[in-house]
Amino acid sequence: GIVGDLAIVKAWKADRFGNLVFRKTARNFNPMAATAGKVTVAEVEEIVEDGALDPDSIHTPSVFVQRLFVGNFEKRIEQRTVRKREAA
């Protein structure tokens, strides 16, 4: 298998132990990347209290995560605007 010195992943939620939950397309490769690194750093949107995560919904267990921090995210919402066509 592939082993890296450092794995940096972005997760949706984590508890204080380091159990990670991913959302949407982040579930494709981030769990495998987190397990492949010797040191795994996880940037999360929210850290919840211990026991708040359902054990069946945890994608990466805390044994693979060495560092955890809350990132500063700006969630942009795109709005589609259209105008009426001008007569030719």
The 8 nearest C-alpha neighbors of each residue, nearest first, counted from 0:
[[1, 2, 35, 3, 31, 34, 36, 32],
 [0, 2, 35, 3, 36, 32, 34, 31],
 [3, 1, 35, 36, 0, 4, 37, 34],
 [4, 2, 36, 5, 35, 37, 1, 6],
 [3, 5, 37, 36, 38, 2, 6, 39],
 [6, 4, 38, 36, 3, 39, 37, 7],
 [5, 7, 39, 36, 33, 40, 32, 38],
 [8, 6, 40, 41, 39, 5, 9, 33],
 [9, 7, 41, 29, 42, 6, 40, 10],
 [8, 10, 42, 41, 43, 11, 7, 29],
 [11, 9, 43, 21, 12, 20, 42, 19],
 [10, 12, 21, 44, 43, 20, 22, 45],
 [13, 11, 45, 20, 43, 10, 46, 19],
 [12, 14, 19, 46, 18, 17, 47, 20],
 [13, 15, 47, 46, 16, 49, 17, 48],
 [14, 16, 17, 49, 48, 46, 13, 47],
 [17, 15, 14, 61, 18, 49, 13, 64],
 [18, 16, 61, 15, 14, 13, 64, 19],
 [17, 19, 61, 60, 13, 14, 59, 16],
 [20, 18, 13, 59, 57, 58, 12, 17],
 [21, 19, 57, 12, 58, 11, 10, 13],
 [20, 22, 10, 11, 26, 25, 19, 58],
 [23, 21, 25, 26, 11, 24, 20, 10],
 [22, 24, 25, 26, 21, 27, 11, 10],
 [25, 23, 26, 27, 22, 28, 21, 29],
 [24, 26, 27, 23, 22, 21, 29, 28],
 [25, 27, 24, 21, 28, 29, 23, 22],
 [28, 26, 25, 24, 29, 30, 23, 31],
 [27, 29, 31, 30, 26, 32, 25, 24],
 [28, 30, 32, 31, 25, 8, 26, 33],
 [31, 29, 33, 32, 59, 28, 58, 34],
 [30, 32, 34, 33, 29, 28, 35, 27],
 [31, 33, 29, 35, 34, 30, 28, 6],
 [34, 32, 30, 31, 35, 6, 39, 36],
 [33, 35, 31, 32, 63, 36, 30, 59],
 [36, 34, 2, 32, 33, 3, 31, 1],
 [37, 35, 3, 6, 5, 38, 4, 39],
 [36, 38, 4, 5, 3, 39, 35, 2],
 [39, 37, 5, 36, 65, 4, 6, 40],
 [38, 40, 6, 64, 65, 36, 33, 5],
 [41, 39, 66, 7, 67, 6, 65, 8],
 [42, 40, 67, 8, 9, 7, 43, 66],
 [41, 43, 9, 68, 70, 69, 10, 67],
 [44, 42, 10, 69, 11, 45, 9, 12],
 [43, 45, 11, 69, 70, 12, 10, 42],
 [44, 46, 12, 43, 47, 69, 13, 11],
 [45, 47, 13, 14, 12, 15, 48, 43],
 [48, 46, 14, 13, 45, 51, 49, 15],
 [49, 47, 51, 14, 50, 15, 46, 52],
 [48, 50, 14, 51, 15, 47, 16, 52],
 [49, 51, 52, 48, 53, 14, 54, 47],
 [52, 50, 49, 48, 47, 53, 14, 54],
 [53, 51, 50, 54, 56, 14, 57, 49],
 [52, 54, 56, 55, 51, 57, 50, 20],
 [55, 53, 56, 57, 52, 50, 51, 58],
 [56, 54, 53, 57, 58, 52, 20, 59],
 [55, 57, 53, 54, 58, 20, 52, 19],
 [58, 56, 20, 54, 55, 59, 19, 18],
 [57, 59, 20, 19, 56, 30, 60, 21],
 [60, 58, 19, 30, 57, 18, 61, 20],
 [61, 59, 18, 62, 63, 19, 57, 58],
 [60, 62, 18, 17, 64, 63, 16, 59],
 [61, 63, 60, 64, 17, 65, 18, 59],
 [62, 64, 61, 34, 60, 33, 65, 39],
 [65, 63, 39, 61, 62, 17, 66, 40],
 [64, 66, 39, 38, 40, 63, 67, 17],
 [67, 65, 40, 64, 41, 39, 68, 17],
 [66, 68, 41, 40, 42, 17, 65, 69],
 [69, 67, 42, 43, 70, 41, 66, 40],
 [70, 68, 43, 44, 42, 45, 71, 67],
 [69, 71, 42, 43, 44, 72, 68, 45],
 [70, 72, 69, 73, 44, 43, 42, 68],
 [73, 71, 70, 74, 44, 69, 75, 43],
 [74, 72, 75, 71, 76, 70, 44, 77],
 [73, 75, 72, 76, 77, 71, 44, 70],
 [76, 74, 73, 77, 72, 78, 79, 71],
 [77, 75, 78, 74, 73, 79, 72, 80],
 [78, 76, 75, 79, 80, 74, 73, 81],
 [79, 77, 80, 76, 75, 81, 74, 82],
 [78, 80, 77, 81, 76, 82, 75, 83],
 [81, 79, 78, 82, 77, 83, 76, 84],
 [82, 80, 79, 83, 84, 78, 85, 77],
 [83, 81, 84, 80, 85, 79, 86, 78],
 [82, 84, 85, 81, 86, 80, 87, 79],
 [85, 83, 82, 86, 87, 81, 80, 79],
 [84, 86, 87, 83, 82, 81, 80, 79],
 [87, 85, 84, 83, 82, 81, 80, 79],
 [86, 85, 84, 83, 82, 81, 80, 79]]
